[in-house]
């Protein structure tokens, strides 16, 4: 699962770069709000970008527990396994 998480972290970084319009350097420990300076609107745009990339739907109530890129990556991988 570690390889899948690494690949998903890279996809989260690409989505963040697309939405934010600037390069970002992320790890699984990167705090989305604090380290990337992402507000709720930008986060929703990143989530929509990821939904398109992975062809899945990320429930809003599940986002409440997401703080780091690793949290988001794990959520995506969990949803992908259930799909």
N, C-alpha and C positions, 0 to 999 in steps of 0.2 A: 504493500500500500504506500510505502514511502516514495517510490518512483512516481506513482500517480499523483501524490501530493505535491512533489516537486514540479511536475508538469502543470498542475493546476495553479500553483503559486505563480508560475511564469505567465499563465493565461490571465490571472488576476492583474499582474503587473502590466501586461499589454492592454487590458481593458482600461485600467486606470490611466495609462498614458494617452489612450485614445480620447477618453472623456476629459481629462485635465489639460490636454494639449501640451504636456511637458514630460520629459523623461523622469521616471521614478525608479528608485532602487529599493526593492523590497525583499524581505525574507519572511519566513513563516511567522516570525515574532514581531513584524512590523505592525504597530498600532494604526489602524486605518484612519481614525479621526485625528489623532495627535501627530503622528509621524508624516502622514500624507496631506494633512490639512484639508481633509475632505469633509464637507458639510453634508447634511441629510439629502439635499437635492443631488449633489454629485455622487453620493453613495447609491442613490436610486438609479442614476444613469449608468454607473458601473455595473450594478446588478442587472439592468436590462441588457447591457452589452454582453455580460456573461451568460445570461439566459439564451441569447441568440447564438453565442459561440458554442454552447454545450447542448442546445436544443432541449432546454428544460425550464421548468417554472420554479422559482425560489419563493416559497411562502413568506409573506412579510412578517408573520409572527415568529418565524424561525430566525429572522435577521436580528431580533432583539438580543440574542445571545452572542452575536458576532462582534468581536472587538478587534481581533488581529487578522492579518491576511491568512494565517494558518487556520483560524476558526472558519473563515469563509471558504477556504479550500476544502476543509473537512466536510463542511455542509454540502458543498457541490458534489464531492465524491460520494457522500452518503445518498444524496438524491439520485445520482447517476446509477448507483447500484440497485436502487428500488425501481428505476424506470424499465 
